Amino acid sequence: MPNPTKENIETPPLFSNMDLIDDFFLFLQTNNYSPATTYHYKNDLAIFDNFLKSRNLRVKDLDKRLIFEFKAYLSSDERQTATTHQEGAIRLSSASINRCLSAVRAYIRFLIEQDYDTPVVPDQFKMVKRERTHPNVAELGELISLIESPSSIEQDQVIAVRNRAILEVLFATGMRISELVNLNRRDLNIEGKIFITGKGRKQRFVYLTERAKFYLNQYLTLRNDNQQALFIPTKTRSKDKLSSRLTPRYIQERLKTYREKLRINLPTTPHSFRHGFATYLAEEGASPAAIQILLGHESLNTTTRYVSASDRFAQESHRKYHPLTERSDNGK
């Protein structure tokens, strides 16, 4: 699937068999979901809409058997994209299938919250077995939903912005939860480069994404205090207690609450964000040595398990580095 751009984010596919779909996308927009997340939801849900069209169905007609048929549809040559062109023999990976199922689950969950009479529930769209065997790494779409969830779940504005910034920083940097709660303002520079002292007093730099910088700056602006601790409890916001910090336990408990509210089955902890950071970097072709440095691993063997889990990385490395890749069969 192509990367989202301003043009294709603002050009949604046409939906005809999905009730309240415009309200669902309005819900995403008003709850501060990123344009990229909305883009992927629109394209994945368009596949679901095409499935409904192909059988002259609406959501109110769904049952358990039709859910099985939809999952088979995702793996078949019959499947159609958001633009209604057939995919042909191209087979979706388990990660792509699960991302589509996750989008449908989010839509069904929204319908239920709007008191729409739906005969199925989100959990009936069970995820398929994944090729990747690394444990405790949620699908990217589910990780993004978790990261964005404080913006819609938390009622207190400061807590919502703070907890969103925490999850953005965790996934942007791959740092340990113990490293995150010990961060001070002085550990950051204006470019989003963070100096960390990790396990065994080993020191390293990690780097914020642009969106992580945005939410972190939003949080610090909203705080408007001089405390050095980066993430602090709201009840001490106005006090000058330099030692007051959030605890790992608090972040673990809030993340568990978000996961349960989103009905994400896979147990996801703050450390799972570190696993996801490394795994998805590897799948995009990042150097194992670079991942090792970013994670602060002493041994490359600890890092290469993430790379080994990625067939995509192996295939790309073979294509890019094999000495005979550019040569024809006759050796010319």
C-alpha positions in Angstrom: 0.0 0.0 0.0 1.4 3.4 -0.9 2.5 5.9 1.8 -0.2 8.4 2.7 0.2 11.9 1.2 -1.8 15.0 1.6 -3.5 14.3 -1.8 -4.6 10.8 -1.2 -5.5 11.4 2.5 -8.0 14.0 1.3 -9.4 11.8 -1.5 -11.4 9.1 0.3 -12.7 6.0 -1.4 -16.5 5.9 -2.1 -18.6 3.9 0.4 -22.1 2.7 -0.3 -22.9 -0.3 1.9 -21.6 0.8 5.3 -24.0 2.7 7.6 -22.7 5.7 9.6 -19.4 5.5 7.8 -19.1 9.3 7.5 -19.9 9.6 11.2 -17.1 7.1 11.9 -14.5 9.2 10.0 -15.8 12.3 11.7 -15.2 10.5 15.0 -11.6 9.8 14.0 -11.0 13.4 13.0 -12.6 14.9 16.2 -10.6 12.5 18.4 -7.3 13.6 17.0 -6.4 10.5 15.0 -3.5 11.2 12.7 -4.1 11.7 8.9 -2.0 8.6 8.2 -4.2 6.5 10.5 -7.4 7.8 9.0 -5.9 7.1 5.5 -5.2 3.5 6.4 -8.7 3.0 8.0 -10.3 4.4 4.8 -8.5 2.1 2.5 -8.9 -1.0 4.7 -12.6 -0.3 5.3 -13.1 0.2 1.5 -12.0 -3.4 1.1 -14.7 -4.4 3.6 -17.2 -2.2 1.7 -16.4 -4.0 -1.5 -16.9 -7.3 0.1 -20.4 -6.2 1.3 -21.2 -4.9 -2.2 -20.1 -8.2 -3.8 -22.8 -10.0 -1.8 -25.4 -7.2 -1.7 -25.1 -7.0 2.1 -25.1 -4.4 4.7 -23.7 -4.5 8.2 -27.0 -5.5 9.7 -26.9 -8.7 7.6 -23.6 -10.0 9.0 -23.3 -13.3 10.9 -20.5 -15.6 12.0 -20.3 -17.4 8.6 -20.1 -14.1 6.7 -17.2 -13.1 8.9 -15.4 -16.3 7.9 -16.2 -15.5 4.3 -14.8 -12.0 4.7 -11.5 -13.4 6.1 -11.4 -15.8 3.1 -12.1 -12.9 0.8 -9.1 -11.0 2.2 -6.8 -13.9 1.2 -8.4 -14.5 -2.2 -7.9 -13.2 -5.8 -11.5 -11.9 -5.6 -10.4 -9.2 -3.2 -10.6 -5.6 -4.4 -8.9 -2.5 -3.2 -10.2 0.9 -2.3 -10.3 1.9 -6.0 -12.2 -1.4 -6.9 -9.3 -2.8 -9.0 -8.7 -6.4 -8.4 -5.5 -7.3 -6.7 -5.1 -10.4 -8.9 -2.7 -13.0 -7.6 -1.1 -10.7 -5.0 -1.6 -12.3 -1.6 -2.0 -10.1 1.5 0.4 -10.8 4.4 -1.1 -11.8 7.7 -0.1 -8.3 9.0 -2.1 -6.6 6.2 -5.1 -8.9 6.8 -5.0 -8.2 10.5 -4.7 -4.5 10.0 -7.8 -4.6 7.8 -9.6 -6.7 10.5 -8.5 -4.2 13.1 -10.1 -1.4 11.1 -13.4 -3.3 10.8 -13.4 -4.0 14.5 -12.9 -0.3 15.2 -15.8 0.5 12.9 -18.1 -2.1 14.4 -17.1 -0.9 17.9 -18.2 2.6 16.9 -21.5 1.4 15.6 -22.2 -0.3 18.9 -21.3 2.9 20.8 -23.8 4.7 18.6 -26.5 2.2 19.5 -26.6 0.8 16.0 -28.3 -2.6 15.8 -25.4 -4.8 14.7 -25.7 -8.6 14.9 -21.9 -9.1 15.4 -19.3 -7.7 17.9 -15.7 -6.7 17.2 -14.2 -9.7 18.9 -15.8 -12.0 16.3 -13.4 -10.6 13.7 -10.5 -12.7 15.1 -7.0 -12.0 13.9 -5.3 -14.5 11.7 -2.1 -16.3 12.6 0.9 -14.1 11.8 4.0 -15.1 9.9 6.2 -13.2 12.4 6.8 -15.2 15.5 8.2 -12.6 17.8 6.0 -12.4 20.9 4.1 -9.4 22.3 4.3 -7.1 19.3 0.9 -5.8 18.3 0.1 -5.0 14.7 1.1 -1.5 13.7 -2.5 -0.3 13.4 -3.2 -1.5 16.9 -0.1 0.1 18.3 -1.1 3.4 16.6 -4.6 3.1 18.1 -3.0 2.6 21.6 -0.7 5.5 21.2 -3.6 7.8 20.2 -6.1 6.5 22.7 -5.4 8.9 25.6 -6.6 11.7 23.5 -10.1 10.3 23.4 -10.2 8.2 26.6 -8.8 10.6 29.2 -11.2 13.3 30.5 -8.5 15.6 32.0 -6.8 17.6 29.3 -3.4 17.6 30.9 -3.5 13.8 31.6 -4.6 13.2 28.0 -1.8 15.2 26.5 0.8 13.9 28.9 -0.1 10.2 28.4 -0.3 10.6 24.6 3.2 12.2 24.8 4.5 9.3 26.9 3.3 6.6 24.4 4.5 8.7 21.4 8.0 8.9 23.0 8.1 5.2 23.9 7.4 4.1 20.3 9.5 6.8 18.7 12.6 6.0 20.7 12.4 2.4 21.8 13.5 3.3 25.3 12.8 1.3 28.4 10.1 2.4 30.7 12.6 2.9 33.5 14.6 5.2 31.2 11.5 7.2 30.3 10.3 7.9 33.9 13.8 9.2 34.7 14.0 11.7 31.9 14.6 15.4 32.6 14.0 18.3 30.4 17.7 18.9 30.1 18.1 15.4 28.4 16.4 16.8 25.3 17.7 19.2 22.7 15.7 21.3 20.3 16.1 18.7 17.5 14.5 15.9 19.4 17.7 14.2 20.4 17.6 12.6 23.9 20.6 11.6 26.0 19.9 8.5 28.0 21.8 6.6 30.7 20.5 3.1 30.6 21.3 -0.3 32.1 24.7 -0.7 33.5 25.1 3.1 33.3 25.5 2.7 29.5 24.9 6.0 27.7 23.4 6.6 24.3 21.3 8.9 22.2 17.7 8.2 20.9 15.6 10.3 18.6 12.1 11.6 18.6 9.8 11.5 15.5 8.2 14.8 14.4 4.9 13.7 15.8 6.5 12.7 19.2 8.1 16.2 19.4 4.8 17.8 18.6 2.9 16.1 21.5 5.8 16.4 23.9 6.0 20.2 23.2 2.2 20.4 23.6 2.4 18.8 27.0 5.3 20.9 28.2 3.5 24.1 27.1 0.3 23.0 28.8 2.3 22.3 32.0 3.9 25.8 32.2 6.1 25.0 35.1 9.9 24.9 35.9 10.1 21.3 37.1 13.0 19.4 35.5 11.3 15.9 35.6 9.8 15.4 32.2 6.7 13.4 33.1 5.1 14.3 36.4 1.8 13.6 38.2 -0.8 16.3 37.6 -1.4 16.9 41.3 2.1 18.3 41.7 2.0 20.3 38.5 2.1 23.6 40.4 4.5 22.6 43.1 8.3 22.9 42.9 9.1 19.2 43.6 12.0 18.3 41.4 11.9 14.6 42.5 8.2 14.1 41.7 7.8 11.7 38.8 5.3 9.3 37.3 5.9 5.7 38.2 6.3 2.8 35.8 3.3 1.1 37.5 1.1 4.0 36.7 2.0 3.9 33.0 1.6 0.1 32.9 -1.9 0.4 34.4 -3.1 3.1 32.1 -1.8 1.2 29.1 -3.7 -1.8 30.2 -6.9 0.3 30.5 -6.4 1.7 27.0 -5.8 -1.8 25.6 -8.9 -3.2 27.3 -11.1 -0.3 26.1 -9.8 -0.8 22.5 -10.3 -4.5 22.9 -6.9 -5.4 21.7 -6.4 -9.1 22.6 -2.6 -9.2 22.6 -1.1 -8.2 26.0 0.7 -4.9 25.3 3.0 -3.4 27.9 5.4 -0.5 27.8 8.2 -2.9 27.0 6.1 -4.2 24.0 6.5 -0.7 22.5 10.3 -1.3 22.7 9.8 -4.7 20.9 7.6 -3.0 18.3 10.1 -0.2 17.7 12.8 -2.7 17.0 10.7 -5.1 15.0 9.1 -2.5 12.7 12.5 -0.8 12.1 13.9 -4.2 11.1 10.9 -4.8 8.8 11.6 -1.5 7.1 15.2 -2.6 6.4 17.1 -0.8 9.2 20.6 -1.9 9.9 20.9 -4.4 12.8 23.9 -2.4 14.1 21.8 0.8 14.1 19.0 -0.9 16.0 21.5 -2.2 18.5 22.8 1.3 19.1 19.3 2.8 19.5 18.2 0.1 21.9 21.4 0.2 23.9 22.1 -3.6 23.5 25.5 -4.7 24.5 25.4 -7.7 22.2 24.3 -7.7 18.5 22.8 -11.2 19.1 20.2 -9.6 21.3 19.2 -7.3 18.5 19.3 -9.7 15.5 16.2 -11.6 16.8 14.1 -8.7 15.6 15.8 -8.7 12.2 15.5 -12.5 11.9 11.8 -12.2 12.4 11.5 -10.1 9.2 11.4 -12.0 5.9 11.0 -8.6 4.3 14.4 -7.4 5.6 16.1 -10.7 4.5 14.6 -10.4 1.0 15.6 -6.8 0.6 19.1 -7.4 1.9 19.5 -10.2 -0.6 18.3 -8.1 -3.5 20.5 -5.1 -2.4 23.8 -6.8 -1.5 24.1 -10.1 -3.4 27.1 -9.6 -5.8 25.2 -11.2 -8.8 21.9 -9.3 -8.4 22.5 -7.0 -11.4 24.0 -9.7 -13.7 22.1 -11.6 -16.3 22.1 -15.4 -16.7 24.9 -15.3 -19.3 27.1 -13.4 -16.9 27.2 -10.2 -19.0 
